[in-house]
Amino acid sequence: MSTNVRGAVFLSQELACRWISAGVEGNILNISSGSQFKPGWTAYQISKNAMEAATRGMAAMLIDHGIVVNAIAPGPISGPMLGIDHSDIAKSDNPTGRAVTPSEVAQWSRFLVSDLGRYAVGSTFAITGGNAFFQWERQERWTA
């Protein structure tokens, strides 16, 4: 909770106070996780659920000051930390059959803090390849 919620909230509050005092408008982008879409059973899932609530709350409080708050919630990211190769279908349990790449997360982040992303307010964007919303058990899929 300290790392995933308190740190982000306190940093955002400090930044927002400074921006408001200086008349600065900008974007705050919180980093959550695809785990926030799962029931809050583990401390990690609970903390990421809290990050979504904090994102919505900060967005509501700060939009009148021209400060836009959103979040991204990536699923497993390919790379050495998780030992997942970009195309490793066996370790990527989602409809796309692959993990998200660090570059894709960076591109989504860049979009959301750009002028184009300023109309989305208090939103959390699931960058999960679909596994945030579907319980995928590699079953026979519908075909036409």
C-alpha positions as CSV (number, residue, x, y, z in Angstrom):
1,M,0.0,0.0,0.0
2,S,2.8,2.4,0.8
3,T,4.5,1.9,-2.6
4,N,1.5,1.4,-4.8
5,V,-0.9,3.9,-3.4
6,R,0.5,6.3,-0.8
7,G,3.6,7.2,-2.7
8,A,1.7,8.0,-5.9
9,V,-1.1,9.9,-4.0
10,F,1.3,12.0,-1.9
11,L,3.5,12.8,-4.9
12,S,0.5,13.7,-7.0
13,Q,-0.9,15.9,-4.2
14,E,2.5,17.7,-3.8
15,L,2.8,18.2,-7.6
16,A,-0.8,19.4,-7.9
17,C,-0.4,22.0,-5.1
18,R,2.7,23.4,-6.8
19,W,1.1,23.4,-10.2
20,I,-2.1,25.2,-8.9
21,S,0.1,27.8,-7.1
22,A,2.0,28.4,-10.3
23,G,-1.0,28.4,-12.5
24,V,0.3,25.4,-14.4
25,E,-2.0,23.0,-16.3
26,G,-0.8,19.5,-17.0
27,N,-1.3,15.8,-16.9
28,I,-0.8,13.3,-14.1
29,L,-0.5,9.7,-15.2
30,N,-0.8,7.0,-12.5
31,I,0.6,3.5,-13.1
32,S,-1.6,0.8,-12.0
33,S,-1.9,-2.9,-13.1
34,G,-4.2,-5.2,-14.9
35,S,-4.5,-6.8,-11.5
36,Q,-6.8,-4.0,-10.5
37,F,-9.6,-5.5,-12.5
38,K,-9.4,-8.7,-10.5
39,P,-11.2,-9.2,-7.2
40,G,-9.2,-7.6,-4.3
41,W,-7.9,-10.8,-2.7
42,T,-4.2,-10.1,-2.5
43,A,-2.5,-7.0,-1.1
44,Y,-1.3,-6.2,-4.6
45,Q,-4.8,-6.4,-6.1
46,I,-6.2,-4.3,-3.3
47,S,-3.6,-1.6,-3.7
48,K,-4.2,-1.4,-7.5
49,N,-7.9,-1.2,-6.9
50,A,-7.2,1.7,-4.5
51,M,-5.1,3.3,-7.2
52,E,-8.1,3.4,-9.5
53,A,-10.2,5.0,-6.9
54,A,-7.4,7.6,-6.2
55,T,-7.1,8.3,-9.9
56,R,-10.9,9.1,-10.1
57,G,-10.8,11.1,-7.0
58,M,-7.8,13.2,-8.0
59,A,-9.3,13.7,-11.4
60,A,-12.5,15.1,-10.0
61,M,-10.6,17.4,-7.6
62,L,-8.1,18.7,-10.1
63,I,-9.9,19.1,-13.4
64,D,-11.1,22.6,-12.5
65,H,-7.5,23.6,-12.2
66,G,-6.6,22.3,-15.7
67,I,-4.9,19.2,-14.3
68,V,-6.0,16.0,-16.0
69,V,-5.5,12.7,-14.1
70,N,-5.6,9.3,-15.7
71,A,-4.0,5.9,-15.2
72,I,-2.7,3.0,-17.3
73,A,-3.1,-0.6,-16.2
74,P,-0.7,-2.8,-18.1
75,G,-0.9,-6.6,-18.0
76,P,2.3,-8.7,-17.9
77,I,5.1,-6.8,-19.6
78,S,7.6,-8.7,-21.7
79,G,11.1,-8.5,-20.5
80,P,13.7,-10.0,-18.1
81,M,11.9,-9.1,-14.9
82,L,9.1,-11.5,-15.5
83,G,11.0,-13.8,-17.9
84,I,8.5,-13.2,-20.6
85,D,9.4,-13.0,-24.2
86,H,7.2,-10.7,-26.3
87,S,5.8,-13.7,-28.3
88,D,5.7,-16.3,-25.5
89,I,2.1,-17.4,-25.8
90,A,2.4,-20.0,-23.0
91,K,3.2,-17.2,-20.5
92,S,0.7,-14.7,-22.0
93,D,-2.8,-15.7,-20.9
94,N,-4.8,-13.3,-22.9
95,P,-6.7,-13.1,-26.2
96,T,-3.8,-11.5,-28.1
97,G,-1.6,-14.4,-27.2
98,R,1.4,-12.2,-26.3
99,A,2.6,-9.9,-23.5
100,V,2.6,-6.1,-23.9
101,T,6.0,-4.6,-24.7
102,P,7.7,-1.8,-22.8
103,S,7.5,0.2,-26.0
104,E,3.7,-0.2,-26.1
105,V,3.3,0.9,-22.5
106,A,5.5,4.0,-23.2
107,Q,3.5,4.9,-26.3
108,W,0.2,4.7,-24.4
109,S,1.7,6.8,-21.6
110,R,3.0,9.4,-24.1
111,F,-0.5,9.6,-25.7
112,L,-2.2,10.1,-22.4
113,V,0.0,12.9,-21.3
114,S,-0.2,14.6,-24.7
115,D,-2.7,17.2,-25.7
116,L,-4.7,14.4,-27.4
117,G,-5.1,12.7,-24.0
118,R,-6.5,15.7,-22.2
119,Y,-10.1,14.8,-22.9
120,A,-9.9,11.5,-21.0
121,V,-10.3,12.4,-17.4
122,G,-10.3,10.0,-14.4
123,S,-9.9,7.0,-16.7
124,T,-7.9,3.9,-16.3
125,F,-6.7,2.3,-19.6
126,A,-6.4,-1.4,-19.6
127,I,-3.4,-2.4,-21.7
128,T,-3.8,-6.1,-21.0
129,G,-4.5,-7.8,-24.3
130,G,-8.0,-8.4,-23.1
131,N,-7.3,-10.5,-20.0
132,A,-8.6,-7.7,-17.7
133,F,-12.1,-8.4,-18.9
134,F,-12.1,-12.0,-20.0
135,Q,-11.4,-15.2,-18.1
136,W,-9.5,-16.9,-20.9
137,E,-9.2,-20.6,-20.6
138,R,-7.9,-21.6,-24.0
139,Q,-11.3,-23.1,-25.0
140,E,-12.7,-23.7,-28.4
141,R,-13.4,-20.3,-29.8
142,W,-16.4,-19.3,-31.9
143,T,-15.9,-19.3,-35.6
144,A,-18.1,-18.2,-38.4
